[in-house]
Amino acid sequence: MPVTLEGSCHCGTVRFTVESSTPVSYQLCVCSICRKVGGTGGSINLGAHSETLIITQGKEHIGVYKAVMDRDTPKEHIATSERNFCTKCSSMLWLYDETWPELLHPFASAIDSPELEAPDELVVVKTNSKPNYVRLPEGKKKVFENYPSDSIESWHQKHNKYVE
C-alpha cells in the first residue's frame, strides 16, 4: 500500500494528501529553477500518484508557475511542468507535468506527515547550473552535473524503498 503523504503550505491555507510509492527524500536539485522557487539550497521532490491528489483545503489559493527555460537566449521557451504554490505565502507544494500525467512531485518541504525518511546517501543533481555560493549539504552524497540515469522510481526500487 503506498504511503499517504499529508502536506500544507507554510501559512496553512492550502492542505492536501497524496499517495506515494517513492517517499524517500533522497534527491536534491540545485538547478536555477529549484534554487529560485525553493530557496538558496534547491528543492527535494518526491514522487506520487497524481490521481490520488486530494486538496483538502484552500484550492482557490493555489497558483501555478511555468518556468522560463533557457532564459535570455534564442532558445527561450516555457516549460511544460507546472509548479503549484500557495498564493498567500508562496510555499511550493508540488510539480506536475502533463508529459507524465500519472506522476506528481510533491516538494518534500511541503510534507507534514509522515516524517520523511532521510537517505543514507543524498543524490545532488543539476550542479551544472549551481553558483559557487551554494554549498552542498554535509554527509555522504553522489553529485551529478545533470541528471543520473535512475528515475525517482528506479532509485527507490534499487534501494528497496519502493512501496507497492
Phi, psi and chi 1 to 4 in degrees:
 res  aa     phi    psi   chi1   chi2   chi3   chi4
   1 MET       -  124.4 -151.9   51.3 -153.3      -
   2 PRO   -57.6  160.2  -24.6   34.4      -      -
   3 VAL   -84.3  134.4  174.9      -      -      -
   4 THR   -84.9  117.8  -60.2      -      -      -
   5 LEU   -95.6  132.5  -57.9  175.8      -      -
   6 GLU  -111.1  127.5  -63.7  178.9   16.9      -
   7 GLY  -134.8  167.1      -      -      -      -
   8 SER  -160.3  167.0   65.8      -      -      -
   9 CYS   -84.2  175.7   62.6      -      -      -
  10 HIS   -64.1  -41.5 -176.2  -98.0      -      -
  11 CYS   -82.4   -8.6   70.5      -      -      -
  12 GLY    85.0    3.3      -      -      -      -
  13 THR   -68.6  -41.1  -62.6      -      -      -
  14 VAL  -106.8  131.0  178.6      -      -      -
  15 ARG  -134.9  146.5  -62.6  176.2 -170.0  -89.3
  16 PHE  -153.7  163.0   65.4   94.0      -      -
  17 THR  -129.7  153.6   63.7      -      -      -
  18 VAL  -158.6  148.4   68.0      -      -      -
  19 GLU   -91.1  135.9  -59.0  -67.9  -44.3      -
  20 SER  -130.4  134.3  175.3      -      -      -
  21 SER   -98.3   -5.2  -66.0      -      -      -
  22 THR  -132.0   68.5   54.4      -      -      -
  23 PRO   -93.2    9.9   35.3  -36.7      -      -
  24 VAL   -90.2  128.8  178.1      -      -      -
  25 SER   -86.3   70.8   55.0      -      -      -
  26 TYR   -98.3  -17.9   79.9   95.9      -      -
  27 GLN  -117.4  117.7 -176.4  173.0  -87.5      -
  28 LEU  -101.6  122.9  171.4   65.5      -      -
  29 CYS  -101.0  127.1 -177.8      -      -      -
  30 VAL  -113.1   25.1  -65.7      -      -      -
  31 CYS   -66.3  166.7   77.4      -      -      -
  32 SER   -61.5  -35.2   64.4      -      -      -
  33 ILE   -66.0  -52.4  -57.6  164.8      -      -
  34 CYS   -62.9  -35.2  -73.3      -      -      -
  35 ARG   -68.5  -41.0  -75.7 -175.7  -66.0  100.5
  36 LYS   -79.8  -31.9  -69.1 -173.9  179.5 -142.1
  37 VAL   -92.5  -24.6  -58.1      -      -      -
  38 GLY  -105.0  -11.5      -      -      -      -
  39 GLY   118.4  170.6      -      -      -      -
  40 THR   -49.6  -45.4  -57.1      -      -      -
  41 GLY   -81.2  -10.2      -      -      -      -
  42 GLY   107.7 -163.1      -      -      -      -
  43 SER  -135.4  149.1  -62.3      -      -      -
  44 ILE  -114.3  121.5  -64.8  176.6      -      -
  45 ASN  -110.1  143.2  -72.4   78.0      -      -
  46 LEU  -101.4  175.2  -52.4  169.2      -      -
  47 GLY  -109.0  148.2      -      -      -      -
  48 ALA  -151.6  167.6      -      -      -      -
  49 HIS   -91.7  110.7  -53.3  -74.0      -      -
  50 SER   -57.0  -35.3   62.9      -      -      -
  51 GLU   -68.5  -10.6   74.1  -82.8   -0.3      -
  52 THR   -96.9   -1.4   66.4      -      -      -
  53 LEU   -64.2  126.4  175.3   66.6      -      -
  54 ILE  -125.8  118.5  -60.5  170.2      -      -
  55 ILE   -88.5  109.0  -59.8  164.0      -      -
  56 THR   -87.4  -15.2   57.6      -      -      -
  57 GLN  -163.2  138.4 -179.1 -179.8  -55.5      -
  58 GLY    83.8   22.4      -      -      -      -
  59 LYS   -52.8  -36.6 -175.1  174.7 -175.1  173.0
  60 GLU   -70.1   -8.4   66.6  -82.5   14.2      -
  61 HIS  -107.0   17.9  -64.8  -72.9      -      -
  62 ILE   -98.2  124.7  -63.5  173.4      -      -
  63 GLY  -107.8  163.7      -      -      -      -
  64 VAL  -126.3  132.4  171.8      -      -      -
  65 TYR  -117.0  126.9  171.6   64.6      -      -
  66 LYS  -106.3  116.3  -72.5 -170.1  164.5 -159.6
  67 ALA   -64.7  148.3      -      -      -      -
  68 VAL   -87.0  121.9  177.3      -      -      -
  69 MET   -98.6  146.4  -52.6  -61.0  -70.5      -
  70 ASP    51.5   43.4  -60.8  -45.8      -      -
  71 ARG   -53.9  141.1 -168.8  178.4   81.2 -173.6
  72 ASP    63.6   26.2  -59.4  -31.1      -      -
  73 THR  -127.8  165.7   73.3      -      -      -
  74 PRO   -62.7  -19.2  -22.5   31.6      -      -
  75 LYS   -91.8    9.7  -65.5  171.8   22.8  178.0
  76 GLU   -56.5  134.3 -176.5  174.0  -55.1      -
  77 HIS  -157.5  169.7   64.4  -77.3      -      -
  78 ILE   -95.9  134.9  -57.7  -61.0      -      -
  79 ALA   -67.5  154.0      -      -      -      -
  80 THR   -79.4  -23.2   57.3      -      -      -
  81 SER   -71.7  147.5   56.8      -      -      -
  82 GLU  -117.9  119.0  -57.9  174.3  -12.9      -
  83 ARG   -95.0  114.1  -73.4  166.0  173.8   78.1
  84 ASN   -91.4  135.4  -68.9 -103.7      -      -
  85 PHE  -144.5  162.7   63.3   94.6      -      -
  86 CYS   -80.2  127.5  172.1      -      -      -
  87 THR   -76.7  -10.5   58.7      -      -      -
  88 LYS   -89.2  -42.2  -70.2 -176.8   82.1  172.4
  89 CYS  -119.1   -3.9   69.5      -      -      -
  90 SER    73.1    9.5  -59.0      -      -      -
  91 SER   -63.4  132.6  -65.2      -      -      -
  92 MET   -75.2  135.7  -61.4  -52.6  -65.0      -
  93 LEU  -109.9  -56.8  -57.4  166.5      -      -
  94 TRP  -158.2  163.3   62.0   81.7      -      -
  95 LEU  -115.1  137.4  179.4  139.8      -      -
  96 TYR  -133.0  141.6  173.4   78.5      -      -
  97 ASP  -136.1  122.5 -167.7  -36.7      -      -
  98 GLU   -62.3  -14.9   61.8 -170.9   16.5      -
  99 THR   -62.9  -33.2  -52.8      -      -      -
 100 TRP  -126.2   75.8  -58.3  -80.5      -      -
 101 PRO   -63.9  -19.3   21.6  -30.3      -      -
 102 GLU   -81.0  -10.7   70.1  -78.0    1.8      -
 103 LEU  -107.3  149.2  -60.9  175.6      -      -
 104 LEU  -138.0  144.1 -173.9   84.0      -      -
 105 HIS  -122.9   91.2  -64.5  -72.9      -      -
 106 PRO   -65.6  141.5  -11.0   21.7      -      -
 107 PHE   -72.6  129.3  -76.1   77.6      -      -
 108 ALA   -56.3  -33.0      -      -      -      -
 109 SER   -64.6  -18.4   56.7      -      -      -
 110 ALA   -91.6   -8.0      -      -      -      -
 111 ILE   -85.6  124.6  -57.6  -55.5      -      -
 112 ASP   -93.2  -38.8  -59.5  -44.5      -      -
 113 SER  -155.6  152.4   68.2      -      -      -
 114 PRO   -71.2  171.4   30.0  -34.8      -      -
 115 GLU   -63.0  129.5 -175.8  170.9  -24.7      -
 116 LEU   -75.5  142.5  -61.7  174.2      -      -
 117 GLU   -72.4  133.7 -179.6 -179.3  -21.8      -
 118 ALA   -82.3  134.2      -      -      -      -
 119 PRO   -75.4  158.1   31.0  -36.2      -      -
 120 ASP   -68.0  -30.9  -67.0  -29.2      -      -
 121 GLU  -140.6  127.4  179.7  176.6   66.5      -
 122 LEU   -82.3  143.3 -169.8   65.2      -      -
 123 VAL  -109.2  121.7  172.2      -      -      -
 124 VAL  -108.5  125.1 -178.9      -      -      -
 125 VAL  -118.0  157.3  -58.3      -      -      -
 126 LYS    67.0   38.3  -64.6  -62.4  -72.8  179.3
 127 THR   -70.0  -10.8   58.7      -      -      -
 128 ASN   -68.1  -11.0   58.8   -1.3      -      -
 129 SER  -120.1   13.9   67.9      -      -      -
 130 LYS   -88.0  124.8  179.7 -170.9   77.9   61.9
 131 PRO   -73.1  160.6   20.2  -24.4      -      -
 132 ASN   -61.7  -29.1  -71.0  -27.8      -      -
 133 TYR   -70.8  -16.8   72.2   85.6      -      -
 134 VAL   -81.6  116.8  173.6      -      -      -
 135 ARG   -94.1  138.2  -59.3  -73.7 -176.7 -127.0
 136 LEU   -80.1  149.9  -61.8 -179.2      -      -
 137 PRO   -60.7  153.4  -18.8   29.1      -      -
 138 GLU   -70.9  167.1  -67.0 -179.2    7.7      -
 139 GLY    99.4  177.0      -      -      -      -
 140 LYS   -66.9  132.2 -168.9  173.9  176.9 -174.4
 141 LYS  -156.9  155.2   61.5 -173.0  149.7  -66.8
 142 LYS  -111.0  135.1  -73.9 -174.8 -179.9  172.8
 143 VAL  -118.5  131.9  178.2      -      -      -
 144 PHE  -125.4  134.9  -65.6   87.7      -      -
 145 GLU   -64.0  -35.8  -75.9 -169.9    6.8      -
 146 ASN  -122.3 -128.9 -153.6  -15.4      -      -
 147 TYR  -106.3  145.4  -66.3  106.5      -      -
 148 PRO   -74.8  170.6   27.4  -32.9      -      -
 149 SER   -72.4  -25.0   57.5      -      -      -
 150 ASP   -77.2  131.6  -75.0  -23.5      -      -
 151 SER   -77.8  172.6   66.3      -      -      -
 152 ILE   -59.0  -42.9  -67.7  174.9      -      -
 153 GLU   -64.7  -47.5 -177.0  174.0  -37.3      -
 154 SER   -66.3  -34.1   63.9      -      -      -
 155 TRP   -61.0  -46.3 -178.0   92.9      -      -
 156 HIS   -61.9  -41.2  -82.0   76.1      -      -
 157 GLN   -64.3  -45.6  -70.6  168.8  -21.5      -
 158 LYS   -60.8  -32.0  -81.1 -175.0  179.0  179.8
 159 HIS  -100.2   14.4  -68.2   85.8      -      -
 160 ASN    54.9   39.2  -64.6  -43.4      -      -
 161 LYS  -114.0   -4.5  -59.0  -67.8 -177.1  179.4
 162 TYR   -69.5  130.8 -171.1   82.3      -      -
 163 VAL  -107.6  112.9 -176.6      -      -      -
 164 GLU   -68.3      -  -64.1  -80.8  -14.5      -
